[in-house]
Amino acid sequence: MKLKLIYPKWKKLKGQTTFNLPPHGPVVFAATLPEDVEVSFTDENVEALDYDEACDLVAISMMLSTQVKRGWAIADEYRRRGKKVLFGGISTMLHAEETMEHADAVFLGESEGRMQEVIDDFRRGCLKRVYNYMTRQPAIEDVGPARRDLYKRHLYNHKGVQMVDLFHASRGCRFSCYPCAVTYLGGRIFRPRPMDKVIEDLASIDNNRLFIVDNSLAQNKQWEMDLFREMIPFKKKWISHTIEDDPKVLDLAAQAGAWYVYQAVYDTSNYIRERVKRYHDHGIGVEGTILLGLDNQSEDDIKRLIDFLLEIDLDLAEFTVMTPFPHTKGYDDYLRQGRIFDFDWDHYNAGQVVFHPKQMSAERLQELYEYAWDTFYHDESQEQKMFRLFTQVVMREMEDGTFRPRNRALANKSFGRDVVRHIKAS
């Protein structure tokens, strides 16, 4: 049988980078399908969807709330044409009841070891409306390499630059942050993959650059150090969320190829200042993730925070406004308090205010969000700052012999030499 796997497009925010990364969820899901299922994949963010392509079953994988309305529209068109539609993914779980109105079946939870049942039901003509495995995670040992062969690689090059591949070494998170839905999606349990499975997955990735998408690597210090030791021989260059603030861990991370990390910056403390410095001391860049509009933030607090970011020499900053996504503590609190005024899921993009803040108007928070972006990138644009980070990784790749330009025009490595000259000049 033929399954059409679709990742719906979404509208990017003003100022966001124009390149697209290969999505992780769909190819992880595809790896769990029975071997006799032929899969065709379309990432609608990089190519047009062909409704006339022959298929037996349509599967729509959604990660973001800003994808759900587009996903529903795609499903409605396929169902109008007589096709059965299955939904899965993070935002399917967050918007399950609404999604069921547009689906023949919704899958909730992780799909390892479960898709044979779904495919058998489809073949017998008796798909269940809901397959709910959210409270019954599969054995983490069953998570194998993703189906990265489904990517159309040429669509993920940006101006001749090879984009990162996405990879995960663990699932779950023992933390329960206020704006986050991870606790609802998988419970407060850290589930590391066995190291032999991690190595197998890494060995299957023909890309020197990775984004490790784990919720946080700073969940078990010994596991984290073991992971970095195993990664050293691969000579990958990688991005991740927060790692442990410990010199031994940071040293191993640098040896393993840490390129830059996403670090939450939530106050103007010396702890944050020193933490950013320690990353830099180990040659690791920092992209600050800054959440605006929390109840404890005044307008002056936000302005001080932005000034602080310029002082601590962040390589990049990603500003978001507090967004009450369904099944988070923020959503429950704001809904109970009558503070959410916008339920259009297209607007739940972390760049548009959809609730009434506590210490300012929604309009003023929106203005401060724009002010934050404009102020931080006033002297050097986001593209210029990103290029600085990119030059660092190219130089490291040239030093260890892993630099591989995808664009034929760059094959003589003149681009790499230009990058080195740029670094020395700056």
SVG drawing of the C-alpha trace seen along z (x, -y; Angstrom):
<svg xmlns="http://www.w3.org/2000/svg" viewBox="-16 -51 59 58">
<polyline fill="none" stroke="black" stroke-width="0.4" points="0.0,0.0 1.0,-3.6 0.9,-6.2 1.2,-9.9 3.0,-11.6 2.5,-15.4 4.0,-18.1 1.8,-21.2 3.2,-24.7 2.9,-27.6 3.5,-31.3 6.8,-32.5 7.1,-35.6 8.5,-38.8 12.3,-38.8 12.5,-35.0 15.2,-33.3 14.0,-32.2 15.6,-28.8 13.9,-25.6 15.2,-22.7 14.2,-19.1 11.3,-18.2 12.1,-15.5 8.7,-14.2 7.5,-12.9 10.6,-10.8 10.7,-9.4 7.0,-8.4 7.8,-6.9 10.5,-4.7 7.7,-3.0 5.6,-2.0 5.5,1.7 8.1,2.5 5.5,3.2 4.1,-0.4 5.5,-2.6 5.9,-6.2 5.9,-9.4 6.7,-12.5 5.9,-16.2 7.1,-19.0 4.8,-21.7 7.2,-24.4 9.6,-23.6 7.4,-22.1 3.9,-22.1 1.5,-19.4 0.1,-17.3 -3.4,-16.1 -3.5,-13.9 -0.6,-11.8 -1.8,-8.2 -2.0,-7.0 -4.2,-4.7 -3.9,-6.5 -2.9,-10.1 -1.0,-10.8 -0.6,-14.4 2.1,-15.1 1.8,-18.4 4.2,-19.9 3.1,-23.6 -0.2,-25.1 0.3,-27.4 0.1,-24.3 -3.2,-22.9 -5.6,-25.0 -3.6,-24.3 -3.5,-20.6 -7.2,-20.5 -7.7,-22.2 -5.5,-19.6 -7.4,-16.8 -10.8,-18.2 -9.6,-18.2 -8.4,-14.7 -11.5,-13.4 -13.6,-15.2 -11.7,-13.2 -12.5,-10.0 -9.2,-9.4 -8.9,-8.3 -6.8,-10.7 -4.8,-9.9 -3.4,-12.7 -0.4,-12.6 2.3,-14.7 2.6,-17.2 0.0,-19.7 -2.4,-16.9 -2.2,-15.9 -2.6,-19.5 -5.6,-20.1 -7.1,-16.6 -10.8,-17.3 -10.8,-19.9 -8.6,-17.7 -11.0,-14.8 -13.6,-16.9 -11.3,-16.8 -9.9,-13.2 -10.8,-9.6 -8.4,-8.7 -6.1,-10.6 -3.0,-9.0 -2.0,-10.3 1.4,-9.4 4.5,-7.8 4.2,-5.4 6.9,-2.9 5.4,0.6 1.9,-0.7 1.6,-1.3 1.1,2.3 -2.3,2.2 -3.3,-1.0 -2.3,0.2 -4.1,3.5 -7.3,1.7 -7.1,-0.5 -6.7,2.5 -9.8,4.1 -11.8,0.9 -12.2,0.4 -10.0,-2.5 -10.6,-3.6 -11.4,-7.2 -8.7,-7.5 -5.6,-5.6 -4.6,-7.0 -1.1,-5.9 -0.2,-9.1 0.1,-7.5 1.7,-4.3 5.1,-5.2 6.9,-2.5 10.1,-1.1 12.8,-3.6 14.9,-0.8 12.5,-0.5 13.3,-4.0 15.5,-3.4 17.0,-5.6 14.7,-8.0 13.7,-7.7 15.9,-10.5 16.0,-8.9 12.6,-10.6 14.1,-14.1 14.6,-15.8 18.0,-17.1 18.3,-19.8 15.3,-21.6 17.2,-22.1 20.2,-23.9 20.2,-27.6 22.4,-29.6 24.7,-26.6 24.9,-26.1 24.1,-22.7 21.4,-22.9 21.5,-20.8 19.8,-17.4 17.6,-16.9 18.5,-14.1 17.4,-13.1 19.3,-11.1 16.4,-11.1 12.8,-11.7 10.8,-13.3 11.8,-15.9 12.0,-15.9 11.3,-19.6 7.9,-21.2 8.3,-24.8 5.4,-27.1 4.9,-27.7 5.7,-24.2 3.4,-21.3 6.0,-18.5 4.6,-17.3 1.2,-16.8 2.6,-15.1 4.9,-12.6 5.0,-13.1 7.9,-14.3 10.1,-11.4 13.6,-11.6 14.0,-8.6 17.5,-8.4 18.0,-6.1 20.5,-3.3 23.9,-4.4 24.2,-1.7 20.9,-3.0 22.3,-6.6 25.5,-5.5 23.5,-3.6 21.4,-6.7 24.4,-9.0 26.2,-6.7 23.2,-6.8 23.3,-10.6 25.3,-11.7 25.5,-15.3 28.2,-16.9 25.8,-19.4 23.1,-18.4 20.5,-20.0 20.0,-17.8 16.3,-18.4 16.1,-16.8 14.1,-19.0 17.2,-19.5 20.5,-17.7 21.0,-18.9 18.9,-16.1 21.5,-13.5 25.1,-14.6 26.7,-11.1 24.5,-10.3 25.3,-13.7 29.0,-13.1 28.7,-9.6 26.8,-11.0 29.4,-13.6 32.3,-11.0 30.5,-8.8 29.9,-11.7 33.6,-12.8 34.7,-10.3 31.9,-11.4 33.3,-14.9 29.8,-16.3 29.1,-20.0 25.9,-20.5 23.3,-22.8 21.2,-21.9 19.1,-23.2 20.7,-23.8 23.6,-21.6 24.9,-21.2 26.7,-24.2 29.8,-22.2 33.3,-22.7 33.8,-18.9 30.6,-18.7 31.3,-21.9 34.8,-20.6 33.4,-17.3 30.7,-19.1 33.3,-21.2 35.3,-18.1 32.1,-16.5 31.5,-19.4 29.1,-21.8 28.6,-24.7 26.1,-26.7 23.4,-26.2 20.0,-27.7 20.1,-29.2 17.1,-30.7 17.8,-34.2 15.2,-35.0 16.8,-37.7 19.8,-40.0 21.7,-38.1 25.4,-37.5 24.6,-33.8 23.3,-34.3 26.3,-36.6 28.8,-34.0 27.0,-31.1 27.2,-32.7 30.9,-33.5 31.6,-29.8 30.0,-28.7 32.2,-31.2 35.3,-30.2 34.8,-26.7 34.3,-27.9 30.5,-27.3 28.2,-30.0 25.0,-31.1 21.6,-31.9 19.6,-33.4 15.9,-32.5 14.0,-35.3 10.4,-35.1 8.5,-38.4 5.2,-39.0 5.3,-36.8 3.3,-38.1 6.4,-39.2 7.7,-41.4 7.0,-45.1 7.8,-47.3 11.0,-48.5 12.0,-44.9 11.8,-44.0 13.8,-47.0 16.5,-46.3 16.6,-42.7 17.2,-43.8 20.0,-46.1 21.5,-43.2 21.5,-41.0 23.7,-43.5 26.1,-43.6 26.7,-39.8 27.8,-39.3 25.1,-36.9 25.8,-35.6 22.1,-35.5 18.8,-36.2 15.4,-34.7 12.6,-36.8 9.1,-35.3 6.0,-36.5 4.4,-34.3 1.9,-32.1 -0.7,-30.0 -0.6,-26.9 -3.3,-24.3 -2.5,-21.9 0.0,-24.1 -0.2,-25.7 -0.3,-29.1 -3.3,-28.2 -5.2,-26.8 -4.4,-29.9 -5.2,-32.5 -8.3,-30.7 -9.6,-30.5 -8.8,-34.2 -10.5,-35.2 -7.3,-36.7 -7.2,-34.9 -8.8,-37.0 -7.7,-35.3 -8.3,-31.6 -7.1,-31.7 -4.4,-29.0 -2.6,-30.7 -1.8,-33.5 -0.2,-31.1 3.2,-31.6 5.1,-33.0 5.3,-36.4 1.7,-37.6 0.1,-38.5 -3.1,-36.6 -3.8,-37.3 -4.0,-40.2 -0.6,-40.6 -0.7,-41.5 1.5,-44.6 0.8,-46.2 -1.7,-46.2 -1.5,-43.5 -0.7,-46.3 2.2,-47.5 3.6,-44.0 3.4,-43.6 5.3,-46.9 8.0,-45.8 8.4,-42.5 9.1,-44.5 11.4,-46.8 13.4,-43.9 14.1,-42.6 14.9,-46.0 17.2,-47.0 19.2,-43.8 19.8,-43.6 20.2,-47.4 24.0,-47.5 24.3,-44.0 21.5,-42.2 20.4,-38.7 21.8,-37.5 25.2,-39.0 25.3,-37.5 24.3,-34.1 27.1,-34.4 29.6,-35.0 28.5,-31.7 28.6,-30.0 32.1,-31.1 33.2,-29.6 31.8,-26.2 33.3,-26.2 36.7,-27.0 36.4,-24.0 35.3,-21.8 38.3,-22.9 40.6,-22.2 39.3,-18.6 38.8,-17.9 35.0,-17.6 34.1,-20.7 31.8,-19.5 30.1,-22.3 27.0,-21.0 27.0,-23.7 29.3,-22.8 30.4,-26.4 31.9,-26.0 33.6,-22.7 37.1,-24.2 36.8,-25.4 37.4,-29.0 34.3,-29.8 36.0,-28.2 39.1,-30.3 37.0,-33.4 35.4,-32.5 38.7,-32.1 39.8,-35.5 36.6,-37.0 37.2,-35.5 40.8,-36.8 39.7,-40.2 37.1,-40.4"/>
</svg>
